[in-house]
Amino acid sequence: MDSQTNSARGNHFYRALFISTFVISAFTVGGGFVIIPLLKAKYVDEYGWIKDKEALDLVAIAQSMPGVVAANASILLGYRMAGVLGAAIALLATILPPLITLTAISFAYEAFASNPYIQMILKGMQCGATALIVNVAIDLLSKQIKKGLLLPLMIIAGTFTANFFFDVNIMLLVLIDGLIGLFFMRSHKFD
């Protein structure tokens, strides 16, 4: 992304990028897989800053990179939308809320750890995070069903079955799925 594009974006864009990412990160519990659909909803669906397919491709790359998925996704999406400055702003907005929260909690850890109300709140938040992840899975599955392509549906079903019922290592499954994609899904009909 060149400097003309960055300067054309203006301060409003960077402010909106920081605030929206900060708010999403502040209210997301459950890890990187929960923040990703929220970032997609904001950047793709609400603001239209990036296309749906491109966001999914960047998220797939973020998931395959070492490190924290939420930070990786923020860096890649921010970079795609606004270059190095966008990546830095998105990353800062992603890591600040947990940093602030953990710093505040560290001062009163004993009170938080033994408080039954906090425990109930955390259990409720886990349920909400699970619902978001299931929603993303259903959304991806429904998109593949609408396309009517058999191979992606077989990959989804096979991966789920191998992991859930036969306890096959998820990293091995990701490697196998990647190789299937490389060798058998090169056609544009899979886009």
MDAnalysis code that builds the backbone (N, CA, C; Angstrom):
import MDAnalysis as mda
import numpy as np

u = mda.Universe.empty(573, n_residues=191, atom_resindex=np.repeat(np.arange(191), 3), trajectory=True)
u.add_TopologyAttr("name", ["N", "CA", "C"] * 191)
u.add_TopologyAttr("resid", np.arange(1, 192))
u.add_TopologyAttr("resname", ["MET", "ASP", "SER", "GLN", "THR", "ASN", "SER", "ALA", "ARG", "GLY", "ASN", "HIS", "PHE", "TYR", "ARG", "ALA", "LEU", "PHE", "ILE", "SER", "THR", "PHE", "VAL", "ILE", "SER", "ALA", "PHE", "THR", "VAL", "GLY", "GLY", "GLY", "PHE", "VAL", "ILE", "ILE", "PRO", "LEU", "LEU", "LYS", "ALA", "LYS", "TYR", "VAL", "ASP", "GLU", "TYR", "GLY", "TRP", "ILE", "LYS", "ASP", "LYS", "GLU", "ALA", "LEU", "ASP", "LEU", "VAL", "ALA", "ILE", "ALA", "GLN", "SER", "MET", "PRO", "GLY", "VAL", "VAL", "ALA", "ALA", "ASN", "ALA", "SER", "ILE", "LEU", "LEU", "GLY", "TYR", "ARG", "MET", "ALA", "GLY", "VAL", "LEU", "GLY", "ALA", "ALA", "ILE", "ALA", "LEU", "LEU", "ALA", "THR", "ILE", "LEU", "PRO", "PRO", "LEU", "ILE", "THR", "LEU", "THR", "ALA", "ILE", "SER", "PHE", "ALA", "TYR", "GLU", "ALA", "PHE", "ALA", "SER", "ASN", "PRO", "TYR", "ILE", "GLN", "MET", "ILE", "LEU", "LYS", "GLY", "MET", "GLN", "CYS", "GLY", "ALA", "THR", "ALA", "LEU", "ILE", "VAL", "ASN", "VAL", "ALA", "ILE", "ASP", "LEU", "LEU", "SER", "LYS", "GLN", "ILE", "LYS", "LYS", "GLY", "LEU", "LEU", "LEU", "PRO", "LEU", "MET", "ILE", "ILE", "ALA", "GLY", "THR", "PHE", "THR", "ALA", "ASN", "PHE", "PHE", "PHE", "ASP", "VAL", "ASN", "ILE", "MET", "LEU", "LEU", "VAL", "LEU", "ILE", "ASP", "GLY", "LEU", "ILE", "GLY", "LEU", "PHE", "PHE", "MET", "ARG", "SER", "HIS", "LYS", "PHE", "ASP"])
u.atoms.positions = np.array([
    [0.862, -1.164, 0.000],
    [0.000, 0.000, 0.000],
    [0.908, 1.225, 0.000],
    [0.698, 2.173, -0.900],
    [1.590, 3.325, -1.004],
    [1.151, 4.460, -0.093],
    [2.031, 5.474, 0.004],
    [1.763, 6.587, 0.925],
    [0.585, 7.436, 0.455],
    [0.348, 7.509, -0.869],
    [-0.803, 8.275, -1.360],
    [-2.104, 7.646, -0.880],
    [-2.169, 6.318, -0.916],
    [-3.372, 5.635, -0.453],
    [-3.566, 5.870, 1.032],
    [-2.471, 5.795, 1.810],
    [-2.556, 6.021, 3.252],
    [-3.011, 7.437, 3.564],
    [-2.466, 8.423, 2.852],
    [-2.861, 9.804, 3.140],
    [-4.294, 10.065, 2.674],
    [-4.724, 9.357, 1.627],
    [-6.094, 9.524, 1.145],
    [-7.093, 8.960, 2.148],
    [-6.678, 7.976, 2.908],
    [-7.563, 7.375, 3.905],
    [-7.982, 8.413, 4.941],
    [-7.044, 9.207, 5.400],
    [-7.353, 10.253, 6.368],
    [-7.468, 9.742, 7.795],
    [-7.496, 10.697, 8.697],
    [-7.551, 10.378, 10.121],
    [-8.841, 9.680, 10.517],
    [-9.940, 9.980, 9.833],
    [-11.226, 9.358, 10.176],
    [-11.150, 7.839, 10.027],
    [-10.536, 7.379, 8.937],
    [-10.410, 5.943, 8.713],
    [-9.601, 5.291, 9.827],
    [-8.453, 5.880, 10.161],
    [-7.584, 5.289, 11.188],
    [-8.256, 5.311, 12.565],
    [-8.975, 6.359, 12.849],
    [-9.715, 6.436, 14.112],
    [-10.791, 5.352, 14.152],
    [-11.529, 5.201, 13.051],
    [-12.579, 4.173, 12.985],
    [-11.967, 2.774, 13.085],
    [-10.826, 2.564, 12.446],
    [-10.131, 1.277, 12.517],
    [-9.725, 0.968, 13.956],
    [-9.129, 1.951, 14.622],
    [-8.686, 1.733, 16.004],
    [-9.872, 1.488, 16.930],
    [-10.878, 2.350, 16.871],
    [-12.015, 2.249, 17.801],
    [-12.788, 0.951, 17.584],
    [-13.072, 0.608, 16.336],
    [-13.855, -0.609, 16.085],
    [-13.078, -1.849, 16.510],
    [-11.800, -1.900, 16.224],
    [-10.991, -3.052, 16.617],
    [-10.823, -3.114, 18.127],
    [-10.634, -1.973, 18.768],
    [-10.492, -1.913, 20.219],
    [-11.759, -2.419, 20.910],
    [-12.914, -1.956, 20.444],
    [-14.187, -2.373, 21.051],
    [-14.414, -3.872, 20.853],
    [-14.148, -4.366, 19.659],
    [-14.302, -5.802, 19.401],
    [-13.385, -6.602, 20.317],
    [-12.146, -6.191, 20.430],
    [-11.193, -6.901, 21.283],
    [-11.576, -6.819, 22.751],
    [-12.118, -5.682, 23.167],
    [-12.483, -5.494, 24.574],
    [-13.634, -6.396, 24.993],
    [-14.527, -6.701, 24.083],
    [-15.707, -7.479, 24.441],
    [-15.704, -8.892, 23.869],
    [-14.548, -9.354, 23.436],
    [-14.433, -10.700, 22.898],
    [-13.766, -11.595, 23.927],
    [-14.435, -12.690, 24.244],
    [-13.874, -13.673, 25.165],
    [-13.880, -15.000, 24.451],
    [-12.772, -15.703, 24.493],
    [-12.734, -17.022, 23.883],
    [-11.612, -17.198, 22.888],
    [-10.787, -16.208, 22.700],
    [-9.627, -16.374, 21.841],
    [-9.832, -15.864, 20.431],
    [-8.819, -16.120, 19.615],
    [-8.774, -15.589, 18.258],
    [-9.874, -16.071, 17.353],
    [-10.361, -17.286, 17.583],
    [-11.403, -17.814, 16.711],
    [-12.735, -17.117, 16.945],
    [-12.877, -16.428, 18.055],
    [-14.108, -15.680, 18.333],
    [-14.006, -14.272, 17.755],
    [-12.826, -13.672, 17.814],
    [-12.678, -12.297, 17.330],
    [-12.755, -12.225, 15.804],
    [-12.369, -13.281, 15.125],
    [-12.321, -13.250, 13.660],
    [-13.682, -12.975, 13.024],
    [-14.762, -13.675, 13.415],
    [-16.047, -13.339, 12.775],
    [-16.523, -11.925, 13.098],
    [-16.136, -11.415, 14.256],
    [-16.519, -10.045, 14.608],
    [-15.747, -9.031, 13.764],
    [-14.457, -9.289, 13.540],
    [-13.675, -8.413, 12.663],
    [-14.244, -8.450, 11.248],
    [-14.595, -9.650, 10.773],
    [-15.186, -9.792, 9.444],
    [-16.507, -9.024, 9.359],
    [-17.334, -9.161, 10.375],
    [-18.624, -8.458, 10.367],
    [-18.427, -6.952, 10.295],
    [-17.427, -6.450, 11.003],
    [-17.189, -5.009, 11.030],
    [-16.529, -4.534, 9.728],
    [-15.404, -5.159, 9.345],
    [-14.626, -4.701, 8.190],
    [-15.298, -4.996, 6.853],
    [-15.934, -6.169, 6.740],
    [-16.524, -6.585, 5.463],
    [-17.977, -6.148, 5.368],
    [-18.777, -6.586, 6.329],
    [-20.223, -6.386, 6.234],
    [-20.655, -4.953, 6.525],
    [-20.114, -4.360, 7.590],
    [-20.568, -3.019, 7.973],
    [-19.853, -1.909, 7.206],
    [-18.516, -1.940, 7.214],
    [-17.767, -0.845, 6.593],
    [-17.455, -1.063, 5.108],
    [-17.404, -2.311, 4.669],
    [-17.072, -2.601, 3.274],
    [-15.643, -2.256, 2.898],
    [-14.736, -2.320, 3.867],
    [-13.337, -1.964, 3.616],
    [-12.591, -3.065, 2.871],
    [-13.107, -4.275, 2.927],
    [-12.425, -5.413, 2.331],
    [-13.486, -6.409, 1.878],
    [-13.186, -7.201, 0.868],
    [-14.138, -8.177, 0.328],
    [-14.169, -9.427, 1.216],
    [-15.293, -10.132, 1.188],
    [-15.510, -11.318, 2.010],
    [-14.468, -12.398, 1.730],
    [-14.255, -12.739, 0.477],
    [-13.298, -13.796, 0.115],
    [-11.889, -13.428, 0.542],
    [-11.524, -12.179, 0.337],
    [-10.190, -11.727, 0.714],
    [-9.996, -11.799, 2.231],
    [-11.015, -11.422, 2.984],
    [-10.940, -11.511, 4.447],
    [-10.777, -12.960, 4.891],
    [-11.531, -13.874, 4.275],
    [-11.404, -15.287, 4.623],
    [-10.029, -15.829, 4.278],
    [-9.476, -15.413, 3.144],
    [-8.126, -15.846, 2.776],
    [-7.091, -15.347, 3.788],
    [-7.205, -14.075, 4.192],
    [-6.266, -13.512, 5.156],
    [-6.404, -14.186, 6.520],
    [-7.617, -14.512, 6.902],
    [-7.837, -15.210, 8.172],
    [-7.232, -16.607, 8.113],
    [-7.363, -17.284, 6.968],
    [-6.748, -18.610, 6.823],
    [-5.235, -18.515, 6.960],
    [-4.646, -17.481, 6.391],
    [-3.202, -17.273, 6.533],
    [-2.862, -16.991, 7.990],
    [-3.658, -16.159, 8.648],
    [-3.421, -15.816, 10.060],
    [-3.473, -17.052, 10.940],
    [-4.377, -17.972, 10.633],
    [-4.505, -19.187, 11.431],
    [-3.331, -20.130, 11.218],
    [-2.712, -20.059, 10.050],
    [-1.597, -20.961, 9.765],
    [-0.249, -20.419, 10.254],
    [-0.209, -19.156, 10.642],
    [1.031, -18.550, 11.130],
    [1.217, -18.841, 12.610],
    [2.465, -18.930, 13.059],
    [2.674, -19.096, 14.505],
    [2.279, -17.819, 15.248],
    [1.806, -17.986, 16.459],
    [1.438, -16.832, 17.266],
    [-0.044, -16.786, 17.551],
    [-0.460, -15.683, 18.115],
    [-1.844, -15.484, 18.522],
    [-2.695, -15.188, 17.286],
    [-3.745, -15.954, 17.086],
    [-4.574, -15.836, 15.885],
    [-5.198, -14.448, 15.770],
    [-5.702, -13.906, 16.872],
    [-6.343, -12.585, 16.829],
    [-5.346, -11.511, 16.396],
    [-4.140, -11.572, 16.925],
    [-3.118, -10.587, 16.559],
    [-2.702, -10.767, 15.105],
    [-2.501, -12.014, 14.689],
    [-2.133, -12.277, 13.292],
    [-3.205, -11.762, 12.337],
    [-4.463, -12.053, 12.649],
    [-5.559, -11.607, 11.782],
    [-5.631, -10.085, 11.738],
    [-5.463, -9.440, 12.873],
    [-5.505, -7.974, 12.908],
    [-4.377, -7.370, 12.077],
    [-3.198, -7.933, 12.203],
    [-2.054, -7.430, 11.435],
    [-2.323, -7.561, 9.942],
    [-2.745, -8.754, 9.518],
    [-2.965, -8.980, 8.088],
    [-4.112, -8.145, 7.532],
    [-5.228, -8.100, 8.259],
    [-6.355, -7.311, 7.787],
    [-6.021, -5.818, 7.788],
    [-5.375, -5.352, 8.862],
    [-4.976, -3.942, 8.928],
    [-4.007, -3.579, 7.819],
    [-3.053, -4.472, 7.544],
    [-2.077, -4.216, 6.475],
    [-2.766, -4.170, 5.119],
    [-3.685, -5.094, 4.896],
    [-4.380, -5.131, 3.611],
    [-5.209, -3.868, 3.383],
    [-5.786, -3.353, 4.447],
    [-6.659, -2.182, 4.307],
    [-5.885, -0.872, 4.288],
    [-4.732, -0.801, 4.997],
    [-4.061, 0.499, 5.120],
    [-2.555, 0.391, 5.304],
    [-1.940, -0.647, 4.807],
    [-0.487, -0.747, 4.850],
    [0.063, -0.952, 6.250],
    [1.320, -0.562, 6.424],
    [2.021, -0.769, 7.693],
    [1.341, -0.011, 8.833],
    [0.910, 1.210, 8.574],
    [0.233, 1.988, 9.611],
    [-1.077, 1.313, 10.033],
    [-1.834, 0.804, 9.078],
    [-3.067, 0.089, 9.388],
    [-2.803, -1.161, 10.206],
    [-1.728, -1.887, 9.870],
    [-1.361, -3.087, 10.633],
    [-0.996, -2.724, 12.064],
    [-0.236, -1.657, 12.233],
    [0.178, -1.232, 13.579],
    [-1.023, -0.779, 14.408],
    [-1.922, -0.033, 13.799],
    [-3.112, 0.448, 14.513],
    [-4.011, -0.721, 14.906],
    [-4.243, -1.631, 13.974],
    [-5.103, -2.784, 14.263],
    [-4.485, -3.668, 15.345],
    [-3.182, -3.868, 15.286],
    [-2.517, -4.684, 16.303],
    [-2.602, -4.021, 17.671],
    [-2.327, -2.735, 17.745],
    [-2.399, -2.013, 19.015],
    [-3.818, -2.079, 19.590],
    [-4.812, -1.881, 18.739],
    [-6.208, -1.928, 19.194],
    [-6.615, -3.330, 19.633],
    [-5.963, -4.351, 19.103],
    [-6.281, -5.730, 19.481],
    [-5.642, -6.122, 20.802],
    [-4.407, -5.665, 21.046],
    [-3.704, -6.118, 22.259],
    [-3.946, -5.226, 23.476],
    [-4.365, -3.982, 23.269],
    [-4.579, -3.088, 24.417],
    [-5.678, -3.563, 25.382],
    [-6.870, -3.934, 24.917],
    [-7.900, -4.349, 25.881],
    [-7.500, -5.528, 26.774],
    [-6.929, -6.617, 26.228],
    [-6.519, -7.688, 27.142],
    [-5.394, -7.262, 28.075],
    [-4.512, -6.423, 27.577],
    [-3.415, -5.942, 28.417],
    [-3.952, -5.117, 29.586],
    [-4.880, -4.235, 29.314],
    [-5.489, -3.408, 30.363],
    [-6.255, -4.288, 31.345],
    [-7.045, -5.217, 30.809],
    [-7.842, -6.103, 31.663],
    [-6.958, -6.962, 32.558],
    [-5.943, -7.575, 31.985],
    [-5.055, -8.433, 32.778],
    [-4.273, -7.640, 33.822],
    [-3.898, -6.437, 33.490],
    [-3.201, -5.591, 34.461],
    [-4.125, -5.274, 35.635],
    [-5.366, -4.916, 35.342],
    [-6.320, -4.602, 36.412],
    [-6.624, -5.837, 37.260],
    [-6.811, -6.968, 36.617],
    [-7.122, -8.194, 37.357],
    [-5.946, -8.648, 38.213],
    [-4.738, -8.416, 37.738],
    [-3.559, -8.883, 38.487],
    [-3.461, -8.240, 39.874],
    [-4.025, -7.057, 40.024],
    [-3.981, -6.390, 41.326],
    [-4.951, -7.009, 42.331],
    [-5.983, -7.665, 41.807],
    [-6.977, -8.261, 42.704],
    [-7.254, -9.710, 42.300],
    [-6.211, -10.445, 41.967],
    [-6.374, -11.802, 41.448],
    [-7.113, -12.710, 42.419],
    [-6.730, -12.687, 43.680],
    [-7.357, -13.573, 44.661],
    [-8.864, -13.336, 44.761],
    [-9.267, -12.075, 44.725],
    [-10.696, -11.758, 44.808],
    [-11.444, -12.268, 43.574],
    [-10.825, -12.167, 42.404],
    [-11.454, -12.649, 41.177],
    [-11.484, -14.172, 41.124],
    [-10.386, -14.810, 41.482],
    [-10.277, -16.263, 41.353],
    [-11.249, -17.007, 42.250],
    [-11.542, -16.474, 43.422],
    [-12.404, -17.187, 44.362],
    [-13.846, -16.683, 44.374],
    [-14.178, -15.695, 43.582],
    [-15.517, -15.127, 43.567],
    [-16.455, -15.995, 42.721],
    [-17.509, -16.562, 43.331],
    [-18.414, -17.438, 42.570],
    [-19.182, -16.698, 41.472],
    [-19.436, -15.408, 41.662],
    [-20.145, -14.639, 40.631],
    [-19.266, -14.450, 39.388],
    [-17.990, -14.204, 39.616],
    [-17.044, -14.090, 38.494],
    [-16.988, -15.420, 37.751],
    [-16.963, -16.525, 38.487],
    [-16.931, -17.849, 37.861],
    [-18.166, -18.077, 36.989],
    [-19.338, -17.665, 37.474],
    [-20.571, -17.812, 36.695],
    [-20.546, -16.929, 35.443],
    [-20.032, -15.717, 35.595],
    [-19.916, -14.816, 34.441],
    [-19.005, -15.423, 33.383],
    [-17.884, -15.974, 33.804],
    [-16.940, -16.584, 32.864],
    [-17.562, -17.791, 32.159],
    [-18.332, -18.592, 32.893],
    [-19.010, -19.745, 32.271],
    [-20.006, -19.265, 31.210],
    [-20.747, -18.211, 31.524],
    [-21.676, -17.649, 30.547],
    [-20.960, -17.121, 29.318],
    [-19.811, -16.487, 29.525],
    [-19.030, -15.962, 28.408],
    [-18.491, -17.100, 27.542],
    [-18.121, -18.222, 28.158],
    [-17.669, -19.383, 27.389],
    [-18.784, -19.891, 26.483],
    [-20.001, -19.903, 26.997],
    [-21.151, -20.337, 26.181],
    [-21.348, -19.403, 24.990],
    [-21.229, -18.107, 25.222],
    [-21.359, -17.139, 24.137],
    [-20.264, -17.304, 23.097],
    [-19.033, -17.536, 23.550],
    [-17.912, -17.746, 22.625],
    [-18.142, -19.005, 21.797],
    [-18.633, -20.048, 22.428],
    [-18.926, -21.291, 21.703],
    [-19.985, -21.043, 20.636],
    [-21.012, -20.278, 20.986],
    [-22.070, -19.970, 20.020],
    [-21.513, -19.216, 18.812],
    [-20.592, -18.284, 19.031],
    [-19.990, -17.548, 17.916],
    [-19.199, -18.473, 17.003],
    [-18.430, -19.386, 17.590],
    [-17.630, -20.311, 16.791],
    [-18.546, -21.236, 15.987],
    [-19.615, -21.744, 16.612],
    [-20.571, -22.595, 15.903],
    [-21.244, -21.805, 14.781],
    [-21.556, -20.539, 15.014],
    [-22.166, -19.696, 13.991],
    [-21.250, -19.555, 12.776],
    [-19.960, -19.351, 13.006],
    [-18.998, -19.247, 11.903],
    [-18.949, -20.560, 11.135],
    [-18.909, -21.678, 11.858],
    [-18.864, -22.986, 11.202],
    [-20.101, -23.217, 10.343],
    [-21.265, -22.874, 10.861],
    [-22.513, -23.045, 10.104],
    [-22.525, -22.134, 8.885],
    [-22.030, -20.912, 9.037],
    [-21.968, -19.966, 7.923],
    [-21.075, -20.502, 6.811],
    [-19.886, -21.004, 7.177],
    [-18.972, -21.549, 6.171],
    [-19.573, -22.780, 5.497],
    [-20.196, -23.650, 6.285],
    [-20.810, -24.850, 5.739],
    [-21.952, -24.493, 4.786],
    [-22.788, -23.535, 5.169],
    [-23.920, -23.160, 4.305],
    [-23.435, -22.550, 2.995],
    [-22.329, -21.797, 3.030],
    [-21.781, -21.238, 1.790],
    [-21.324, -22.359, 0.859],
    [-20.699, -23.395, 1.426],
    [-20.243, -24.506, 0.602],
    [-21.427, -25.304, 0.052],
    [-22.465, -25.466, 0.850],
    [-23.654, -26.190, 0.390],
    [-24.321, -25.432, -0.754],
    [-24.394, -24.094, -0.645],
    [-25.013, -23.284, -1.702],
    [-24.229, -23.394, -3.011],
    [-22.899, -23.529, -2.905],
    [-22.084, -23.688, -4.112],
    [-22.305, -25.050, -4.759],
    [-22.713, -26.032, -3.948],
    [-22.998, -27.358, -4.472],
    [-21.771, -28.146, -4.886],
    [-20.628, -27.806, -4.344],
    [-19.400, -28.515, -4.689],
    [-19.155, -29.634, -3.691],
    [-18.926, -30.820, -4.179],
    [-18.812, -31.996, -3.330],
    [-17.488, -32.051, -2.569],
    [-16.372, -31.687, -3.195],
    [-15.066, -31.818, -2.542],
    [-14.947, -31.001, -1.251],
    [-15.310, -29.701, -1.232],
    [-15.221, -28.966, 0.033],
    [-16.106, -29.559, 1.132],
    [-17.294, -30.046, 0.741],
    [-18.173, -30.665, 1.731],
    [-17.570, -31.953, 2.283],
    [-16.907, -32.723, 1.425],
    [-16.245, -33.949, 1.884],
    [-15.074, -33.623, 2.815],
    [-14.344, -32.549, 2.513],
    [-13.230, -32.136, 3.373],
    [-13.755, -31.734, 4.744],
    [-14.820, -30.953, 4.770],
    [-15.407, -30.514, 6.047],
    [-15.855, -31.725, 6.852],
    [-16.630, -32.610, 6.220],
    [-17.151, -33.787, 6.925],
    [-16.021, -34.719, 7.360],
    [-15.060, -34.930, 6.486],
    [-13.942, -35.825, 6.818],
    [-13.083, -35.285, 7.944],
    [-12.802, -34.007, 7.920],
    [-11.988, -33.390, 8.966],
    [-12.703, -33.452, 10.310],
    [-13.982, -33.103, 10.314],
    [-14.756, -33.166, 11.549],
    [-14.795, -34.591, 12.093],
    [-15.102, -35.545, 11.240],
    [-15.211, -36.944, 11.665],
    [-13.881, -37.464, 12.197],
    [-12.793, -37.183, 11.480],
    [-11.477, -37.674, 11.909],
    [-11.073, -37.096, 13.259],
    [-11.355, -35.816, 13.486],
    [-10.967, -35.200, 14.751],
    [-11.905, -35.566, 15.880],
    [-13.201, -35.474, 15.639],
    [-14.175, -35.658, 16.713],
    [-14.318, -37.120, 17.133],
    [-14.417, -38.009, 16.162],
    [-14.683, -39.408, 16.483],
    [-13.416, -40.257, 16.634],
    [-12.365, -39.908, 15.894],
    [-11.158, -40.736, 15.916],
    [-9.967, -40.038, 16.557],
    [-10.173, -38.831, 17.058],
    [-9.152, -38.076, 17.776],
    [-7.847, -37.912, 16.991],
    [-7.965, -37.715, 15.679],
    [-6.792, -37.468, 14.845],
    [-6.294, -36.059, 15.150],
    [-4.996, -35.894, 15.261],
    [-4.381, -34.612, 15.593],
    [-4.812, -33.543, 14.593],
    [-5.253, -32.408, 15.112],
    [-5.775, -31.332, 14.264],
    [-4.692, -30.766, 13.342],
    [-3.444, -30.746, 13.785],
    [-2.366, -30.230, 12.927],
    [-2.156, -31.136, 11.720],
    [-2.266, -32.445, 11.931],
    [-2.162, -33.382, 10.819],
    [-3.318, -33.174, 9.843],
    [-4.503, -32.958, 10.385],
    [-5.667, -32.727, 9.536],
    [-5.531, -31.434, 8.734],
    [-5.018, -30.383, 9.350],
    [-4.806, -29.121, 8.634],
    [-3.800, -29.324, 7.496],
    [-2.744, -30.080, 7.761],
    [-1.742, -30.368, 6.727],
    [-2.371, -31.156, 5.578],
    [-3.138, -32.178, 5.905],
    [-3.801, -32.987, 4.880],
    [-4.781, -32.134, 4.077],
    [-5.582, -31.316, 4.758],
    [-6.537, -30.447, 4.067],
    [-5.822, -29.455, 3.154],
    [-4.693, -28.927, 3.628],
    [-3.911, -28.002, 2.803],
    [-3.388, -28.676, 1.543],
    [-2.922, -29.912, 1.674],
    [-2.428, -30.653, 0.507],
    [-3.564, -30.978, -0.463],
    [-4.719, -31.332, 0.060],
    [-5.886, -31.573, -0.810],
    [-6.224, -30.296, -1.577],
    [-6.223, -29.164, -0.867],
    [-6.501, -27.892, -1.531],
    [-5.476, -27.575, -2.606],
    [-4.206, -27.829, -2.300],
    [-3.127, -27.538, -3.248],
    [-3.246, -28.370, -4.517],
    [-3.551, -29.644, -4.362],
    [-3.549, -30.539, -5.517],
    [-4.900, -30.681, -6.228],
    [-6.002, -30.484, -5.525],
    [-7.293, -30.785, -6.112],
    [-8.263, -29.595, -6.206],
    [-7.887, -28.446, -5.659],
    [-8.847, -27.333, -5.640],
    [-8.290, -26.088, -6.329],
    [-7.594, -26.269, -7.420],
    [-6.993, -25.149, -8.130],
    [-7.978, -24.431, -9.050],
    [-9.070, -25.060, -9.377],
    [-10.051, -24.488, -10.288],
    [-10.718, -23.258, -9.668],
    [-11.118, -22.316, -10.514],
    [-11.792, -21.094, -10.037],
    [-13.186, -21.381, -9.496],
    [-13.719, -22.560, -9.777],
    [-15.046, -22.865, -9.241],
    [-15.017, -23.005, -7.731],
    [-13.833, -23.184, -7.117],
    [-13.709, -23.310, -5.680],
    [-13.510, -21.962, -4.986],
    [-13.433, -20.875, -5.753],
    [-13.246, -19.538, -5.156],
    [-14.439, -19.107, -4.358],
])
